[in-house]
Amino acid sequence: MSVLAPQMSALKSYGVCLRNAADGDKRWSTNWRSPQATIIPNIHLPMRSFEVKNRTSVENIKSLRLITAIKTPYLPDGRFDLEAYDALVNMQIENGAEGVIVGGTTGEGQLMSWDEHIMLIGHTVNCFGGSIKVIGNTGSNSTREAVHATEQGFAVGMHAALHINPYYGKTSLEGLVSHFESVLPMGPTIVYNVPSRTGQDIPPRVIHTLAQSYNLAGIKECVGNDRVEQYTENGIVVWSGNDDQCHDSRWSHGATGVISVTSNLVPGLMRELIYGGKNPSLNAKLMPLIEWLFLEPNPIGLNTALAQLGVVRPVFRLPYVPLPLSKRVEFVNLVKEIGRENFIGTEDVQVIDDEDFILVGRY
C-alpha cells in the first residue's frame, strides 16, 4: 500500500462530506473520518548510517549511574569558552562521571541557537566521546524542531537524546505520545519530566505507552520518589532529577542514578553518593550545598559557584544574573566546610565583586 493511500482516502471522505453538506443532507457528518488517517509514517528516519546508529546501545545508556548536566561557560562577548568547557568535561571524566547532558537547562540550551547547540554536541563527541557518554538535549516544544535537532545530534555522533515534553503551548496526553514517538525511532532517548518548568506533568500512562519502544532508555524524573518507585517496580529505568532526593531515590526507591547539577562542583562526592551504598552522613554533608545551589532557579547558583571557584569566567548570558553578595559569601563558607579539595579546580574560592561580573544581553 502506498504511504499516500491514507491521505487519499481521507481526502475522498472529506469530498463526500462537502458534497452532502452542499446538497442539504443532514447525515453528511457520518461520512467524516478521523484526520489520524492522514498521518504519514516517518519513513525517512533516521538520517544516519546503520553503523553510526548502533554505536551505542540503549542498554549502555540504561547502565549509566552518574550523569552530569554540564555547564556551558562563556567568553566576555558571550560566545562559548570552549577551553573552559573542555576543562570542565575533563574534570567530570577524571572524577568518575559516566555521562554528560549537553545543552540542557543547566547548560543553558534554552539560550542557544540551534547552530550553537548542535556544534557543542558535536564538539563534545569529538573531544570526549570515547571517554564519556554524550547525551544531547535536542528537545523542543515544537515537534518539528525536536525531530530536526535530534537528526542532527545523532548525525554528529551523540550517544543519546534528552527530550522534554512540549512546554507553554501544552498538548493533550495523546499529543505527548505522538510528540515522543516522532523522535524515539532515531536512537536511545531519555524523557525528562519536570512539571515545574514545563507546566505539565508526564503521567505514568504516557511513559508506559512509550516504554513499548526499544529506544526508550529511561526517565529523568523530578516529581518525587513515589513516582520513581512506581516506574522502577515496573522495570523502567529512572534517573533522579532532584539532587536533594537522589540518595534516597537510588538506595530506597530503585533509581538507577542521578542526572545531577551538583556534580558539576563535586563530582567525586556525587559518585560516592550514587555508587557507595547508603550513606546518610555524606548526603547530609552535601545537603547545604544542594540547597544553596537552588536558592534561585538553576543554573544561577551553579554559574555563580563556578565563577567563584575560578574555573569559568564570571560571564552570564541574560536573563541569568549572579546570586547576591551575601549568598556568594555563604558559598565560600560552604566550600571551607565541605573541603576545597572536594571541589573542581585548583584556585582558592573567592568572593567576586558585583562589578566583576559581565552580563551579556546580545550574543
C-alpha positions as CSV (number, residue, x, y, z in Angstrom):
1,M,0.0,0.0,0.0
2,S,1.3,3.5,-0.8
3,V,2.1,5.8,2.1
4,L,-0.2,8.3,0.4
5,A,-3.2,6.0,0.4
6,P,-4.4,7.1,3.9
7,Q,-4.2,10.7,2.8
8,M,-6.2,10.0,-0.4
9,S,-8.8,8.1,1.5
10,A,-9.3,10.9,4.0
11,L,-9.5,13.5,1.2
12,K,-12.2,11.4,-0.6
13,S,-14.2,11.2,2.6
14,Y,-13.8,15.0,3.0
15,G,-15.1,15.5,-0.5
16,V,-18.1,13.4,0.2
17,C,-18.8,15.5,3.3
18,L,-18.7,18.7,1.3
19,R,-21.0,17.4,-1.4
20,N,-23.5,16.1,1.0
21,A,-23.4,19.3,3.0
22,A,-24.0,21.3,-0.1
23,D,-27.0,19.1,-1.0
24,G,-28.5,19.7,2.4
25,D,-28.1,16.1,3.5
26,K,-28.3,16.2,7.3
27,R,-26.4,12.9,7.5
28,W,-23.2,14.2,5.9
29,S,-21.2,14.1,9.2
30,T,-21.5,10.3,9.4
31,N,-19.1,10.0,6.4
32,W,-16.3,12.0,8.1
33,R,-13.2,10.1,9.1
34,S,-10.6,10.9,11.7
35,P,-7.8,13.1,10.5
36,Q,-5.5,10.5,12.1
37,A,-5.8,8.7,8.8
38,T,-3.7,11.4,7.1
39,I,-0.6,10.8,9.3
40,I,2.3,9.6,7.2
41,P,4.9,7.4,8.9
42,N,8.4,8.8,9.4
43,I,9.8,6.6,6.7
44,H,12.8,8.9,6.2
45,L,14.2,8.5,9.7
46,P,16.9,8.1,10.9
47,M,19.1,10.4,8.9
48,R,22.3,8.4,9.5
49,S,24.1,5.2,8.7
50,F,23.4,1.9,10.3
51,E,26.9,1.7,11.8
52,V,26.7,5.1,13.5
53,K,23.1,4.4,14.7
54,N,24.3,1.3,16.6
55,R,27.5,2.8,18.0
56,T,25.9,3.0,21.5
57,S,23.1,0.6,22.5
58,V,20.1,1.5,24.7
59,E,21.4,-0.9,27.3
60,N,24.7,1.1,27.5
61,I,22.7,4.2,28.3
62,K,20.5,2.4,30.8
63,S,23.6,1.4,32.8
64,L,24.8,4.9,33.5
65,R,24.5,6.0,37.1
66,L,26.1,9.4,37.4
67,I,25.3,11.8,34.6
68,T,26.3,15.5,34.9
69,A,24.1,18.2,33.4
70,I,27.2,20.1,32.3
71,K,27.6,23.9,32.5
72,T,28.3,25.9,29.3
73,P,30.9,28.7,30.1
74,Y,31.2,31.9,28.1
75,L,33.8,34.4,26.9
76,P,33.3,38.1,27.7
77,D,31.5,38.7,24.4
78,G,29.0,35.8,25.2
79,R,30.5,33.2,22.8
80,F,31.3,29.7,24.1
81,D,34.5,29.4,26.1
82,L,35.5,26.0,24.7
83,E,38.8,25.9,26.5
84,A,37.0,26.3,29.9
85,Y,34.3,23.9,28.7
86,D,36.8,21.2,27.8
87,A,38.4,21.5,31.2
88,L,35.0,21.1,32.9
89,V,34.2,18.0,30.9
90,N,37.6,16.5,31.5
91,M,37.2,17.1,35.3
92,Q,34.0,15.2,35.2
93,I,35.7,12.3,33.4
94,E,38.6,12.2,35.9
95,N,36.2,12.2,38.8
96,G,34.0,9.3,37.6
97,A,31.0,10.8,35.8
98,E,29.8,8.5,33.1
99,G,27.7,10.8,31.0
100,V,27.1,14.5,30.3
101,I,23.9,16.2,29.3
102,V,25.0,18.9,26.7
103,G,22.8,22.0,26.3
104,G,20.3,21.1,28.9
105,T,18.7,23.5,31.4
106,T,21.9,23.7,33.3
107,G,23.9,24.1,30.1
108,E,21.5,26.8,29.0
109,G,20.4,25.2,25.8
110,Q,17.4,27.5,26.1
111,L,19.7,30.4,25.4
112,M,21.5,28.9,22.4
113,S,20.7,29.0,18.7
114,W,20.4,25.5,17.2
115,D,23.6,26.1,15.3
116,E,25.4,26.6,18.7
117,H,23.6,23.7,20.2
118,I,24.5,21.1,17.6
119,M,28.0,22.5,17.4
120,L,28.6,22.0,21.1
121,I,27.2,18.4,21.0
122,G,29.5,17.6,18.0
123,H,32.5,19.2,19.8
124,T,31.8,17.2,22.9
125,V,31.6,14.0,21.0
126,N,34.7,14.8,19.0
127,C,36.8,15.6,22.1
128,F,35.4,13.2,24.7
129,G,33.0,10.7,23.1
130,G,35.4,7.8,23.7
131,S,35.6,8.5,27.4
132,I,32.1,9.6,28.4
133,K,28.6,9.2,27.0
134,V,27.3,12.4,25.4
135,I,23.6,12.9,25.7
136,G,22.4,15.9,23.7
137,N,19.4,17.9,24.8
138,T,17.5,18.1,21.5
139,G,14.1,18.5,22.9
140,S,11.7,21.3,22.0
141,N,8.1,22.4,22.4
142,S,7.9,22.1,18.6
143,T,7.9,18.6,17.3
144,R,9.3,19.8,14.0
145,E,12.3,21.3,15.8
146,A,12.8,18.3,18.1
147,V,12.9,15.9,15.1
148,H,15.3,18.1,13.1
149,A,17.6,18.7,16.1
150,T,17.6,15.0,17.0
151,E,18.5,14.0,13.5
152,Q,21.4,16.5,13.6
153,G,22.5,15.4,17.1
154,F,22.8,11.8,16.1
155,A,24.4,12.7,12.8
156,V,27.3,14.4,14.7
157,G,27.7,11.4,17.0
158,M,25.8,11.9,20.2
159,H,25.1,8.7,22.1
160,A,21.6,9.5,23.3
161,A,19.0,12.3,23.2
162,L,17.2,14.0,26.1
163,H,13.6,15.1,25.4
164,I,11.3,17.3,27.4
165,N,7.6,17.5,26.9
166,P,6.2,20.5,25.0
167,Y,6.1,23.5,27.3
168,Y,3.9,26.6,27.3
169,G,2.0,25.5,24.2
170,K,0.9,22.4,26.1
171,T,-0.8,19.5,24.3
172,S,-3.1,16.6,25.2
173,L,-1.8,13.3,26.6
174,E,-2.3,11.8,23.1
175,G,-0.3,14.7,21.7
176,L,2.5,13.9,24.2
177,V,2.7,10.3,23.0
178,S,2.7,11.4,19.3
179,H,5.5,14.0,20.1
180,F,7.8,11.5,21.7
181,E,7.0,8.8,19.2
182,S,8.2,11.2,16.5
183,V,11.8,11.2,18.0
184,L,12.1,7.8,19.6
185,P,12.9,5.9,16.3
186,M,16.2,7.8,15.9
187,G,18.1,6.4,18.8
188,P,18.4,6.0,22.6
189,T,16.2,8.5,24.3
190,I,15.8,9.8,27.9
191,V,12.4,11.5,28.6
192,Y,12.7,14.4,31.0
193,N,9.7,15.1,33.3
194,V,10.0,18.4,35.2
195,P,6.5,20.0,35.6
196,S,7.8,23.0,37.5
197,R,9.4,24.2,34.2
198,T,7.0,22.8,31.6
199,G,3.8,23.4,33.4
200,Q,2.6,19.8,32.6
201,D,3.3,16.5,34.2
202,I,4.1,13.5,32.0
203,P,1.8,10.9,33.8
204,P,2.8,7.2,34.1
205,R,0.3,6.1,31.4
206,V,2.2,8.1,28.8
207,I,5.5,6.7,29.9
208,H,4.2,3.1,29.9
209,T,3.0,3.6,26.3
210,L,6.4,5.0,25.3
211,A,8.1,2.1,27.1
212,Q,6.9,-0.2,24.3
213,S,9.7,1.4,22.2
214,Y,13.1,-0.3,22.4
215,N,14.8,3.1,22.2
216,L,13.3,4.5,25.5
217,A,16.4,4.3,27.7
218,G,14.5,5.7,30.8
219,I,13.1,8.8,32.5
220,K,14.7,11.7,34.2
221,E,12.0,12.2,36.9
222,C,11.6,15.3,39.1
223,V,8.1,14.6,40.5
224,G,9.4,12.7,43.5
225,N,10.4,9.3,44.9
226,D,6.9,7.8,44.9
227,R,6.8,8.2,41.1
228,V,10.4,6.9,40.9
229,E,9.4,3.7,42.7
230,Q,6.3,3.3,40.6
231,Y,8.4,3.1,37.5
232,T,11.3,1.0,38.9
233,E,8.8,-1.6,40.2
234,N,7.7,-2.0,36.5
235,G,11.2,-2.3,35.1
236,I,11.5,1.2,33.8
237,V,14.9,2.9,34.3
238,V,14.8,6.1,36.2
239,W,17.4,8.8,37.0
240,S,16.5,11.2,39.8
241,G,16.3,14.8,38.5
242,N,16.4,16.2,42.1
243,D,19.8,16.3,43.7
244,D,18.3,16.6,47.2
245,Q,16.4,13.4,46.7
246,C,18.9,11.3,44.7
247,H,20.4,9.4,47.6
248,D,17.1,8.1,48.7
249,S,16.0,7.6,45.1
250,R,19.0,5.4,44.5
251,W,19.1,3.4,47.6
252,S,15.5,3.2,48.8
253,H,13.3,3.6,45.6
254,G,15.3,1.7,42.9
255,A,16.6,4.6,40.8
256,T,19.5,3.8,38.5
257,G,21.2,7.0,39.4
258,V,21.0,10.8,39.1
259,I,21.3,13.4,36.4
260,S,23.0,16.0,38.6
261,V,23.7,19.7,38.8
262,T,25.8,19.4,42.0
263,S,28.2,17.0,40.3
264,N,29.5,20.0,38.3
265,L,31.1,21.1,41.5
266,V,31.8,17.9,43.5
267,P,31.7,15.0,41.0
268,G,33.8,12.7,43.2
269,L,31.4,13.1,46.2
270,M,28.4,12.6,44.0
271,R,29.9,9.5,42.6
272,E,30.4,8.2,46.1
273,L,26.8,9.1,47.0
274,I,25.5,7.1,44.0
275,Y,27.9,4.1,44.0
276,G,29.0,3.7,47.6
277,G,25.8,2.3,49.2
278,K,23.6,4.1,51.7
279,N,25.5,7.0,53.2
280,P,23.1,9.3,55.1
281,S,26.1,11.2,56.6
282,L,27.5,12.1,53.2
283,N,24.0,13.0,52.0
284,A,23.6,15.3,55.0
285,K,27.0,16.9,54.4
286,L,26.1,17.7,50.8
287,M,22.6,19.0,51.5
288,P,23.5,22.6,52.5
289,L,25.4,22.9,49.2
290,I,22.5,21.5,47.2
291,E,20.0,23.8,48.9
292,W,22.3,26.8,48.2
293,L,22.5,25.8,44.5
294,F,18.7,26.0,44.2
295,L,18.1,29.2,46.1
296,E,17.2,30.7,42.7
297,P,16.3,28.8,39.6
298,N,19.1,26.7,38.2
299,P,21.6,27.5,36.7
300,I,22.0,30.8,38.6
301,G,23.6,29.3,41.7
302,L,25.9,26.9,39.7
303,N,27.1,29.7,37.4
304,T,27.9,31.8,40.4
305,A,29.7,29.0,42.2
306,L,31.9,28.0,39.2
307,A,33.0,31.6,38.8
308,Q,33.9,31.8,42.5
309,L,36.0,28.6,42.1
310,G,37.9,30.2,39.2
311,V,37.1,27.5,36.7
312,V,34.9,29.7,34.4
313,R,34.9,33.4,33.7
314,P,32.2,35.4,35.6
315,V,30.1,35.9,32.4
316,F,26.3,35.4,32.4
317,R,24.1,35.3,29.4
318,L,20.9,37.2,30.4
319,P,18.4,36.7,31.7
320,Y,20.6,35.0,34.3
321,V,22.4,37.1,36.8
322,P,24.6,36.1,39.7
323,L,23.5,35.5,43.3
324,P,23.8,38.5,45.6
325,L,26.9,39.2,47.6
326,S,25.6,37.7,50.8
327,K,25.0,34.4,49.1
328,R,28.4,34.5,47.5
329,V,29.9,34.8,50.9
330,E,27.8,31.8,52.0
331,F,29.3,29.8,49.2
332,V,32.9,30.5,50.4
333,N,31.9,29.1,53.8
334,L,30.3,26.1,52.3
335,V,33.4,25.2,50.4
336,K,35.5,25.5,53.5
337,E,33.1,23.3,55.5
338,I,33.0,20.5,52.8
339,G,36.7,20.9,51.9
340,R,38.2,22.8,48.9
341,E,39.8,19.5,47.8
342,N,36.4,18.0,47.1
343,F,35.6,20.7,44.6
344,I,36.8,21.0,41.0
345,G,39.6,23.4,40.1
346,T,42.7,24.4,41.9
347,E,42.3,28.1,42.7
348,D,41.2,29.4,46.1
349,V,37.5,30.1,46.3
350,Q,36.8,33.8,46.3
351,V,34.0,36.3,46.8
352,I,33.6,38.1,43.4
353,D,32.6,41.8,43.5
354,D,29.4,42.8,41.7
355,E,31.3,44.9,39.2
356,D,33.5,42.0,38.2
357,F,30.5,40.1,36.7
358,I,29.8,40.5,33.0
359,L,26.2,40.3,31.9
360,V,25.7,39.8,28.2
361,G,22.3,40.6,26.6
362,R,23.4,40.2,22.9
363,Y,25.4,37.1,22.0
